[in-house]
């Protein structure tokens, strides 16, 4: 789940994308304003997984045609189209994914080869989201693919399950700490000599007086 530290990024990414949807005449200004109110409500309630303007327009308001949106992204920006339902994420450990950032930007790196990272996104061309990943993988080449909201959501939920299973396996493989040795009973020092027998003291014997001499 996204964390509160990503709230500013979520706001910027959604506002940028909302403006593009209006420019492409995929939604009206009034529809976008209503969607923005719902978006702020989700953020205030810390329901950040649903804090997605596309998710709101598609499933809560049911007014956006996602096929037209994806077609415009592919045609205008030259992105490939991918369905992540069949992605095995074989290099899951190499990607070192920040799943909170993936939820915040609705973008997931799904493969890496040399210095090329392959990213699938439902938020292209939202510049704040794109810039976040450009900075994260600075010095590497990024190859972008467009994907549907359902495809990306299913992939992120599967990645969360993979992360949980990996953490559980690591915890099980970790050796248990050795038990501390039991303390030895303390023994007092013994004298090498046998204990003296206790006996009452006796008074000295009286010597009888010598007999007086007679003359």
C-alpha positions as CSV (number, residue, x, y, z in Angstrom):
1,X,0.0,0.0,0.0
2,X,1.2,3.5,-0.6
3,X,2.3,5.4,2.4
4,X,1.6,9.0,3.4
5,X,5.0,10.1,2.2
6,X,3.8,9.7,-1.3
7,X,0.6,11.8,-1.0
8,X,2.2,14.9,-2.7
9,X,3.3,12.7,-5.6
10,X,-0.1,11.2,-5.8
11,X,-1.8,14.6,-6.0
12,X,0.6,15.9,-8.6
13,X,0.4,12.8,-10.8
14,X,-3.4,12.7,-10.8
15,X,-3.8,16.4,-11.5
16,X,-1.4,16.3,-14.4
17,X,-3.2,13.3,-15.9
18,X,-6.6,14.8,-15.3
19,X,-5.6,17.9,-17.3
20,X,-4.5,15.7,-20.2
21,X,-7.8,13.7,-20.2
22,X,-9.7,17.0,-20.5
23,X,-7.4,18.2,-23.3
24,X,-8.0,15.0,-25.2
25,X,-11.7,15.4,-24.7
26,X,-12.0,12.1,-22.9
27,X,-13.8,13.7,-20.0
28,X,-15.3,17.1,-19.4
29,X,-14.1,19.8,-16.9
30,X,-17.2,19.1,-14.7
31,X,-16.5,15.4,-14.7
32,X,-12.9,16.0,-13.8
33,X,-13.9,18.3,-10.9
34,X,-16.2,15.6,-9.5
35,X,-13.5,13.0,-9.8
36,X,-11.0,15.3,-8.1
37,X,-13.4,15.6,-5.1
38,X,-13.6,11.9,-4.8
39,X,-9.8,11.7,-5.2
40,X,-9.3,14.1,-2.2
41,X,-11.8,12.1,-0.2
42,X,-9.8,8.9,-0.7
43,X,-6.5,10.6,0.2
44,X,-8.0,12.1,3.4
45,X,-9.4,8.7,4.4
46,X,-5.9,7.2,3.7
47,X,-7.5,5.0,1.1
48,X,-4.5,5.5,-1.2
49,X,-5.0,2.5,-3.4
50,X,-8.2,4.0,-4.7
51,X,-6.7,7.5,-5.0
52,X,-6.3,7.2,-8.7
53,X,-8.2,9.5,-11.1
54,X,-8.4,6.7,-13.8
55,X,-9.8,4.2,-11.3
56,X,-12.4,6.8,-10.2
57,X,-13.5,7.7,-13.7
58,X,-13.5,4.1,-14.9
59,X,-15.1,2.2,-12.0
60,X,-16.7,4.7,-9.6
61,X,-18.2,7.2,-12.2
62,X,-18.0,4.8,-15.2
63,X,-17.6,7.6,-17.7
64,X,-14.1,7.0,-19.1
65,X,-13.5,4.8,-22.2
66,X,-10.2,3.2,-21.3
67,X,-9.6,1.8,-24.8
68,X,-9.7,5.4,-26.2
69,X,-7.3,6.5,-23.5
70,X,-4.8,3.7,-24.2
71,X,-5.1,4.3,-28.0
72,X,-4.2,7.9,-27.6
73,X,-1.2,7.1,-25.4
74,X,0.1,4.5,-27.8
75,X,-0.4,6.7,-30.9
76,X,0.8,10.0,-29.5
77,X,3.8,8.8,-27.5
78,X,4.7,5.6,-29.4
79,X,4.5,3.3,-26.4
80,X,4.0,-0.4,-26.7
81,X,0.9,-2.0,-25.1
82,X,1.3,-4.8,-22.5
83,X,-1.0,-7.0,-20.5
84,X,0.8,-7.9,-17.2
85,X,-1.5,-10.8,-16.4
86,X,0.9,-13.1,-18.2
87,X,4.1,-11.5,-16.7
88,X,6.1,-14.0,-14.5
89,X,8.3,-11.3,-12.9
90,X,11.2,-13.7,-13.0
91,X,13.7,-10.9,-12.0
92,X,11.6,-9.8,-9.1
93,X,14.6,-9.8,-6.7
94,X,16.8,-7.9,-9.2
95,X,14.2,-5.1,-9.6
96,X,14.2,-4.3,-5.8
97,X,10.7,-2.8,-6.1
98,X,9.3,-0.2,-3.9
99,X,5.7,-1.3,-4.0
100,X,4.5,1.8,-2.3
101,X,6.0,3.9,-5.0
102,X,4.4,1.6,-7.6
103,X,1.0,2.2,-6.2
104,X,1.5,5.9,-5.9
105,X,2.5,6.2,-9.6
106,X,0.5,3.3,-11.0
107,X,3.7,2.2,-12.6
108,X,5.7,-1.1,-12.2
109,X,9.1,-2.1,-13.5
110,X,8.6,-5.6,-14.8
111,X,12.0,-6.6,-16.3
112,X,15.6,-5.5,-16.5
113,X,18.3,-6.3,-18.9
114,X,21.8,-4.7,-18.5
115,X,21.0,-1.0,-18.0
116,X,17.5,-1.2,-19.6
117,X,14.5,-1.1,-17.3
118,X,11.1,-2.0,-18.7
119,X,8.2,-0.2,-17.0
120,X,4.5,-0.7,-17.5
121,X,2.3,2.2,-16.5
122,X,-1.3,3.3,-16.4
123,X,-0.3,6.9,-15.8
124,X,1.6,7.9,-18.9
125,X,2.1,10.7,-19.8
126,X,1.7,12.1,-16.2
127,X,5.0,13.9,-16.0
128,X,5.4,13.8,-12.1
129,X,5.1,10.0,-12.2
130,X,7.5,9.7,-15.2
131,X,10.0,12.0,-13.5
132,X,9.9,9.9,-10.3
133,X,11.1,6.8,-12.1
134,X,13.6,8.7,-14.2
135,X,15.2,10.0,-11.1
136,X,15.0,6.6,-9.3
137,X,16.8,4.9,-12.2
138,X,19.1,7.8,-13.1
139,X,21.8,6.7,-15.5
140,X,19.8,3.8,-16.8
141,X,17.6,3.5,-20.0
142,X,13.9,3.3,-19.5
143,X,11.5,1.6,-21.9
144,X,7.9,2.5,-21.2
145,X,4.8,0.4,-21.9
146,X,1.2,1.3,-21.5
147,X,-1.2,-1.0,-19.7
148,X,-4.7,-1.0,-18.4
149,X,-5.7,-0.2,-14.8
150,X,-7.0,-3.7,-14.2
151,X,-3.8,-5.2,-15.6
152,X,-1.6,-3.0,-13.4
153,X,-3.7,-3.5,-10.2
154,X,-3.6,-7.3,-10.6
155,X,0.1,-7.2,-11.1
156,X,0.7,-5.1,-8.0
157,X,-1.5,-7.4,-5.9
158,X,0.5,-10.4,-7.2
159,X,3.8,-8.7,-6.4
160,X,2.6,-8.1,-2.9
161,X,1.9,-11.8,-2.5
162,X,5.3,-12.6,-3.9
163,X,7.0,-10.2,-1.5
164,X,5.1,-11.7,1.5
165,X,6.1,-15.2,0.5
166,X,9.7,-14.2,0.0
167,X,9.8,-12.5,3.5
168,X,8.2,-15.6,5.1
169,X,10.7,-17.9,3.4
170,X,13.7,-15.8,4.6
171,X,12.3,-15.7,8.1
172,X,11.9,-19.5,8.1
173,X,15.5,-20.1,6.8
174,X,17.0,-17.9,9.5
175,X,18.6,-20.0,12.2
176,X,17.1,-19.7,15.6
177,X,19.3,-18.1,18.3
178,X,21.2,-20.6,20.4
179,X,19.9,-21.1,23.9
180,X,21.9,-19.7,26.7
181,X,23.7,-22.4,28.8
182,X,22.0,-23.1,32.2
183,X,23.8,-21.5,35.1
184,X,25.9,-23.9,37.2
185,X,25.0,-24.1,40.9
186,X,27.4,-22.2,43.0
187,X,29.5,-24.2,45.4
188,X,31.3,-22.9,48.5
189,X,34.9,-23.6,49.0
190,X,35.6,-26.6,51.3
191,X,38.5,-27.0,53.7
192,X,40.7,-30.0,52.9
193,X,40.6,-30.9,56.6
194,X,37.7,-32.6,58.2
195,X,35.6,-30.5,60.4
196,X,36.6,-30.3,64.0
197,X,34.4,-32.2,66.4
198,X,32.7,-29.9,68.7
199,X,33.1,-30.8,72.4
200,X,32.5,-29.0,75.7
201,X,35.6,-27.6,77.4
202,X,36.7,-29.3,80.6
203,X,38.1,-27.5,83.7
204,X,41.6,-28.4,84.7
205,X,42.0,-31.2,87.1
206,X,42.8,-30.2,90.7
207,X,46.1,-31.5,92.1
208,X,45.7,-32.8,95.6
209,X,47.8,-31.0,98.2
210,X,51.0,-32.7,99.3
211,X,50.8,-34.3,102.9
212,X,52.4,-32.3,105.6
213,X,55.7,-33.6,107.0
214,X,55.9,-34.4,110.8
215,X,59.0,-34.0,112.7
